[in-house]
Amino acid sequence: MNRRTRRLRSTLLLIAAALVVAGGLAAQATDVLRRMDLTSVNTRFDIRGERPAPDVVVVEIEDRTLNSAGASYPLNRKWHAQVIRQLDKAGAKVIAYDIQFSEPSGDVEADNALILATRAAAPRMVMATTEVAPDGTTKLFGGGLGLKYSRAVPANANYSNDPDGRIRRTAFELQKLETFPLAAARVALGRPVDTPPGDTAWIDYPGPPGTIPYLSFGDVRRGRFDPAAVRGKVVVVGFTAPSVPDLHTTSTTTNALMPGPEIQAAAIQTVLNGFPLESGPGWVDVLLVVLLAAIVPLAALRLRIGYALLLGFAAIAATLVGAQLAFNEGTIVTVVYALAAAVA
């Protein structure tokens, strides 16, 4: 190869590197591959495997409870009052009810029984709502004096889905009302929660559906459970029965959907753990795009193209391994744009 040809080849390689770097950074800036990047986060959860969730438990209203003798939907509020009293007696640290009681049930005696049980367990009672006025007030227990008398902590139980429909993050406040996971964790800690910068945080799911321990609502109501299963823990009560639509896709769902109460419990454990998952610094994401986009063209200035390509594949492998190791330690690095640039 003569000098002129080598010079032309070098120029073309440098132009190629510059174009790929620019394209990768432009794609990253516009977030065009967001869905693909979120899917890579799911894969990182799968590879990491299950982790313990020692501070939370779910009391599920499942099909067995709904089909039991005397049951009807919605459940009689006396049943909820009985569950609250059982959990309170067993030493639950917080009773977080992922069921909304905004309207009268039509049974005054049952409504009063639930309010009295809630008041007796306060201030360890957190009540969910998805109906919040612009000023942050709710109609829980009728709102106003009813909610004040119950001494329950109202909390917004809403979530927002990612572009692919999955729930991956929890907010700290929605519609001027503290969110359900944050309120439950705050009550459990007995102090305000130190939140990371921003309005939301990644939910550090301990595993697929069923990873967090479950107890049957019917068993708890009758006192047929081990008090040690709830003692000192945040207990989330809610529906898991498929007939009550509260099933969702998350970072760790594949064949089975995750019930809303388990999502809330996972988010509460995340808050109690101090938000162990966080996005990596933006400069790292930019650096990865630049390095992986430029490594093959620049290497080809000195090496045969085959060796340059091998170096590129090695860089891709190292990036994937490094991203997983970072995830295992609590840092989510954006890799899809760097990988796309490397392939380009």
C-alpha positions as CSV (number, residue, x, y, z in Angstrom):
1,M,0.0,0.0,0.0
2,N,1.5,3.3,-1.1
3,R,1.7,6.4,1.1
4,R,-1.2,8.1,-0.7
5,T,-3.5,5.1,-0.3
6,R,-2.6,4.8,3.4
7,R,-3.3,8.5,3.9
8,L,-6.7,8.1,2.2
9,R,-7.5,5.0,4.3
10,S,-6.6,6.8,7.5
11,T,-8.7,9.8,6.6
12,L,-11.7,7.6,5.8
13,L,-11.3,5.7,9.1
14,L,-11.2,9.0,11.1
15,I,-14.2,10.2,9.3
16,A,-16.0,7.0,10.0
17,A,-15.1,7.2,13.7
18,A,-16.3,10.8,13.9
19,L,-19.6,10.0,12.1
20,V,-20.3,7.1,14.3
21,V,-19.5,9.0,17.5
22,A,-21.7,11.9,16.4
23,G,-24.5,9.5,15.5
24,G,-24.2,7.6,18.8
25,L,-24.3,10.8,20.8
26,A,-27.2,12.2,18.8
27,A,-29.2,9.0,19.4
28,Q,-28.4,9.2,23.1
29,A,-29.4,12.8,23.4
30,T,-32.8,12.1,21.7
31,D,-33.4,8.8,23.6
32,V,-34.6,7.1,20.5
33,L,-33.6,3.6,21.8
34,R,-35.2,4.1,25.3
35,R,-37.3,1.0,25.1
36,M,-34.4,-1.1,24.1
37,D,-32.3,0.3,27.0
38,L,-35.0,-0.4,29.5
39,T,-35.2,-4.0,28.2
40,S,-31.5,-4.3,29.0
41,V,-32.2,-3.3,32.6
42,N,-34.7,-6.2,32.8
43,T,-31.9,-8.5,31.6
44,R,-29.6,-7.2,34.3
45,F,-32.2,-8.0,37.0
46,D,-32.5,-11.5,35.6
47,I,-28.8,-12.1,35.7
48,R,-28.4,-10.6,39.2
49,G,-31.0,-13.0,40.6
50,E,-33.2,-12.8,43.7
51,R,-32.4,-10.8,46.7
52,P,-34.0,-10.8,50.2
53,A,-36.7,-8.4,51.2
54,P,-36.6,-8.8,55.0
55,D,-38.7,-5.8,56.0
56,V,-41.9,-6.3,54.1
57,V,-44.7,-8.9,53.7
58,V,-47.9,-9.0,51.6
59,V,-51.3,-10.0,53.0
60,E,-53.1,-11.0,49.8
61,I,-56.7,-11.0,49.1
62,E,-56.6,-13.9,46.7
63,D,-59.2,-16.2,45.1
64,R,-59.4,-18.4,48.1
65,T,-60.4,-15.5,50.3
66,L,-62.9,-14.1,47.8
67,N,-64.5,-17.6,47.3
68,S,-64.7,-18.4,51.0
69,A,-67.9,-18.7,53.0
70,G,-69.6,-15.3,53.6
71,A,-67.3,-13.4,51.2
72,S,-68.6,-11.0,48.6
73,Y,-66.9,-8.2,46.6
74,P,-66.2,-5.7,47.9
75,L,-65.4,-7.4,51.1
76,N,-67.3,-6.4,54.2
77,R,-65.3,-3.7,56.0
78,K,-65.6,-5.6,59.3
79,W,-63.3,-8.2,57.7
80,H,-60.7,-5.4,57.1
81,A,-61.1,-4.2,60.6
82,Q,-60.5,-7.8,61.9
83,V,-57.3,-8.0,59.7
84,I,-56.0,-4.7,61.0
85,R,-56.6,-5.7,64.6
86,Q,-54.8,-9.1,64.1
87,L,-51.8,-7.4,62.4
88,D,-51.7,-4.7,65.1
89,K,-51.8,-7.4,67.9
90,A,-49.1,-9.4,66.1
91,G,-46.7,-6.4,66.2
92,A,-46.7,-5.2,62.6
93,K,-44.5,-2.2,62.3
94,V,-46.6,-0.5,59.7
95,I,-49.9,-1.6,58.2
96,A,-50.1,-0.2,54.7
97,Y,-53.5,-0.7,53.1
98,D,-53.3,-0.8,49.3
99,I,-57.1,-0.6,49.1
100,Q,-59.1,2.6,48.8
101,F,-61.9,3.5,51.2
102,S,-63.2,6.8,49.8
103,E,-66.9,6.1,49.7
104,P,-69.3,4.7,52.3
105,S,-70.0,1.0,51.8
106,G,-73.7,1.3,52.7
107,D,-73.1,-0.5,56.0
108,V,-72.6,2.2,58.7
109,E,-71.6,-0.4,61.3
110,A,-69.0,-1.9,59.1
111,D,-67.6,1.5,58.1
112,N,-67.3,2.5,61.7
113,A,-65.6,-0.7,62.6
114,L,-62.9,-0.1,60.0
115,I,-62.4,3.5,61.1
116,L,-62.1,2.4,64.8
117,A,-59.6,-0.4,64.0
118,T,-57.6,2.1,61.9
119,R,-57.6,4.6,64.7
120,A,-56.5,1.9,67.2
121,A,-53.5,0.9,65.1
122,A,-52.5,4.5,64.3
123,P,-50.1,6.2,63.8
124,R,-48.8,3.0,62.1
125,M,-51.7,3.0,59.5
126,V,-51.0,4.1,55.9
127,M,-54.0,4.2,53.6
128,A,-53.8,4.3,49.8
129,T,-55.8,6.5,47.4
130,T,-55.7,7.2,43.7
131,E,-58.2,10.0,43.9
132,V,-56.4,13.2,45.0
133,A,-57.7,16.8,44.7
134,P,-55.4,19.5,43.2
135,D,-54.6,20.7,46.8
136,G,-53.5,17.2,47.9
137,T,-56.6,16.4,49.9
138,T,-58.4,13.1,49.6
139,K,-61.8,11.6,50.4
140,L,-60.5,8.7,52.5
141,F,-63.0,7.9,55.1
142,G,-65.0,10.7,53.7
143,G,-62.1,13.1,54.0
144,G,-61.9,16.0,56.4
145,L,-63.0,15.0,60.0
146,G,-63.4,11.4,59.1
147,L,-59.8,11.0,58.0
148,K,-58.6,13.1,60.9
149,Y,-60.5,11.0,63.4
150,S,-59.0,7.8,61.9
151,R,-55.5,9.2,62.3
152,A,-54.5,7.3,59.2
153,V,-51.7,8.5,56.9
154,P,-53.1,9.1,53.5
155,A,-50.8,8.3,50.5
156,N,-51.0,8.4,46.8
157,A,-50.8,4.9,45.3
158,N,-50.5,5.9,41.7
159,Y,-47.5,4.9,39.5
160,S,-46.5,6.0,36.0
161,N,-45.5,3.4,33.4
162,D,-42.3,3.5,31.3
163,P,-42.7,3.7,27.5
164,D,-43.0,-0.1,27.3
165,G,-45.8,-0.2,29.9
166,R,-43.7,-1.5,32.8
167,I,-43.5,-0.1,36.3
168,R,-39.8,0.5,37.1
169,R,-39.8,3.7,39.2
170,T,-41.5,5.1,42.2
171,A,-42.3,8.8,42.7
172,F,-41.8,10.7,46.0
173,E,-44.9,12.9,45.7
174,L,-47.8,12.9,43.3
175,Q,-50.6,15.6,43.1
176,K,-49.1,17.2,46.2
177,L,-49.5,14.1,48.3
178,E,-46.8,11.8,49.6
179,T,-46.6,8.5,47.7
180,F,-47.6,5.2,49.3
181,P,-44.1,3.6,49.4
182,L,-42.5,6.8,50.8
183,A,-45.2,7.3,53.4
184,A,-45.0,3.6,54.6
185,A,-41.2,3.8,54.8
186,R,-41.3,7.2,56.6
187,V,-43.7,5.8,59.3
188,A,-41.5,2.7,59.7
189,L,-38.3,4.7,60.1
190,G,-40.0,7.3,62.3
191,R,-38.3,10.2,60.4
192,P,-38.4,11.9,57.0
193,V,-36.9,9.9,54.2
194,D,-33.7,11.1,52.6
195,T,-34.6,10.9,48.9
196,P,-32.1,11.0,46.0
197,P,-32.0,14.0,43.6
198,G,-35.0,14.2,41.2
199,D,-38.7,13.3,41.6
200,T,-38.5,9.5,41.2
201,A,-36.2,6.5,41.9
202,W,-35.6,3.0,40.5
203,I,-37.5,0.3,42.3
204,D,-35.0,-2.4,43.3
205,Y,-37.2,-5.4,42.8
206,P,-35.9,-8.3,44.9
207,G,-37.1,-10.8,42.2
208,P,-40.0,-12.0,40.1
209,P,-43.6,-12.2,41.4
210,G,-43.8,-14.2,44.7
211,T,-40.3,-13.3,45.9
212,I,-41.7,-11.2,48.7
213,P,-43.5,-13.4,51.3
214,Y,-47.3,-13.7,51.1
215,L,-50.0,-14.4,53.8
216,S,-53.6,-15.1,53.1
217,F,-56.1,-12.4,54.1
218,G,-58.5,-15.0,55.2
219,D,-55.9,-16.8,57.4
220,V,-54.9,-13.5,59.0
221,R,-58.5,-12.5,59.6
222,R,-59.0,-15.8,61.5
223,G,-55.7,-15.5,63.4
224,R,-54.3,-18.6,61.6
225,F,-50.8,-17.2,61.0
226,D,-47.5,-17.0,62.7
227,P,-47.2,-13.5,64.3
228,A,-43.4,-13.7,63.7
229,A,-44.2,-13.4,60.0
230,V,-45.3,-9.8,60.4
231,R,-43.7,-8.7,63.6
232,G,-41.5,-5.6,63.1
233,K,-42.3,-5.5,59.3
234,V,-44.2,-3.3,56.9
235,V,-47.3,-5.3,55.9
236,V,-49.0,-4.4,52.6
237,V,-52.6,-5.5,52.3
238,G,-54.1,-5.7,48.9
239,F,-55.7,-7.7,46.1
240,T,-53.8,-10.4,44.1
241,A,-56.8,-12.2,42.7
242,P,-56.9,-12.0,38.9
243,S,-60.6,-11.1,39.1
244,V,-59.6,-7.7,40.6
245,P,-57.4,-6.0,37.9
246,D,-54.3,-5.0,39.8
247,L,-51.7,-6.9,37.9
248,H,-48.7,-5.2,36.1
249,T,-45.5,-5.8,34.2
250,T,-42.3,-4.7,35.9
251,S,-38.5,-5.1,35.6
252,T,-38.8,-8.7,36.8
253,T,-42.0,-10.0,35.2
254,T,-41.8,-12.5,32.4
255,N,-44.6,-15.1,32.2
256,A,-46.5,-13.9,35.3
257,L,-47.6,-10.4,36.1
258,M,-46.9,-8.8,39.5
259,P,-49.8,-7.8,41.8
260,G,-49.9,-4.2,42.8
261,P,-49.4,-4.9,46.6
262,E,-46.1,-6.7,45.8
263,I,-44.9,-3.7,43.7
264,Q,-45.7,-1.4,46.6
265,A,-43.9,-3.7,49.0
266,A,-40.8,-3.8,46.7
267,A,-40.8,0.0,46.5
268,I,-41.1,0.2,50.3
269,Q,-38.2,-2.1,50.7
270,T,-36.3,0.0,48.2
271,V,-36.9,3.1,50.3
272,L,-35.9,1.3,53.5
273,N,-32.7,0.2,51.9
274,G,-31.8,3.8,51.0
275,F,-32.6,3.6,47.3
276,P,-29.8,1.2,46.4
277,L,-30.3,1.5,42.6
278,E,-29.3,4.7,40.8
279,S,-28.5,5.8,37.3
280,G,-24.9,6.3,36.5
281,P,-23.3,9.7,35.8
282,G,-24.1,11.0,32.3
283,W,-20.5,11.5,31.5
284,V,-19.9,7.7,31.8
285,D,-22.7,7.1,29.2
286,V,-21.1,9.7,26.8
287,L,-17.6,8.2,27.3
288,L,-18.8,4.7,26.5
289,V,-20.4,5.9,23.2
290,V,-17.2,7.7,22.2
291,L,-14.9,4.8,23.1
292,L,-16.9,2.0,21.5
293,A,-17.7,4.1,18.4
294,A,-14.0,5.0,17.9
295,I,-12.1,1.9,19.0
296,V,-12.4,-0.2,15.8
297,P,-11.7,2.6,13.2
298,L,-8.8,4.0,15.4
299,A,-7.4,0.5,15.9
300,A,-7.6,-0.2,12.2
301,L,-5.1,2.7,11.7
302,R,-2.4,0.4,13.1
303,L,-3.8,-3.1,13.0
304,R,-5.2,-5.4,10.3
305,I,-9.0,-5.0,10.1
306,G,-9.5,-8.5,11.5
307,Y,-7.5,-7.7,14.7
308,A,-9.3,-4.3,14.9
309,L,-12.7,-6.1,14.8
310,L,-11.6,-8.6,17.5
311,L,-10.7,-5.6,19.6
312,G,-14.1,-4.2,19.0
313,F,-15.8,-7.4,20.1
314,A,-13.7,-7.5,23.2
315,A,-14.7,-4.0,24.0
316,I,-18.4,-4.9,23.6
317,A,-18.0,-7.9,25.9
318,A,-16.1,-5.8,28.5
319,T,-18.9,-3.2,28.4
320,L,-21.6,-5.8,29.0
321,V,-19.7,-7.4,31.9
322,G,-18.9,-4.1,33.4
323,A,-22.5,-2.9,33.1
324,Q,-23.7,-6.0,34.9
325,L,-21.1,-5.7,37.7
326,A,-22.0,-2.0,38.1
327,F,-25.7,-3.0,38.3
328,N,-24.9,-5.6,41.0
329,E,-23.4,-2.8,43.0
330,G,-26.3,-0.4,42.5
331,T,-25.4,1.6,39.4
332,I,-27.4,1.5,36.1
333,V,-25.2,2.4,33.2
334,T,-26.8,3.1,29.8
335,V,-25.2,0.8,27.4
336,V,-27.5,0.4,24.4
337,Y,-26.2,3.5,22.6
338,A,-22.6,2.5,23.1
339,L,-23.3,-1.0,21.8
340,A,-25.1,0.4,18.8
341,A,-22.2,2.7,18.1
342,A,-19.8,-0.2,18.4
343,V,-21.7,-2.3,15.9
344,A,-22.0,0.7,13.5
